[in-house]
Amino acid sequence: MSLQIHLWTFNQLTPEELYQILRLRSEVFVVEQNCVFLDMDNKDQRCYHLSLFQDGELVAYCRIVPPGLSYAEVAIGRVVSAPAYRGKGLGRKVMEEAISACRQLYGQVPIRLGAQTYALEFYQSLGFEAEGETYDEDGIEHVEMVKTK
């Protein structure tokens, strides 16, 4: 599988790339997870967008949220793999790339995320540790996690 990895600011995204990102996020977070929420939260404009493409098709994505926008720390959010490409390690790949990008952009600082609890072990395998109690976000149980190393 030949992947193209892109890290863009919002203003660097083409209309086609932005459409693919918003479509994938809607397909998974709104339709597949049956979660009615406003995905376009006015944070995208200040985030970095990490996208993995195969043959021009978006197969995995996440956004890197600067410190102070969602949490005091830099954060990784909206982590998603295209349903047709699951089971191929793309979730791990996009997260490894995101961690690396956070380090390049912000240095050796803590990275925070709000994980759906079913994915707790996945994020732990990447060095994140659960912090605090579980909470409900849009009908799905989450827990905050932090990576300090």
Protein Blocks (a to p, Z undefined) as FASTA:
>chain_A
ZZddddddfklpcfklmmmmmmmmmmmmmmmnopacdfbgolmmmmccddddeehiafbd
cddddehklmmbdcdehiacdfklgonlpmmmmmmmmmmmmmmmnopadddddddfklmm
mmmmnopacedjdddeehiacdddddfZZ
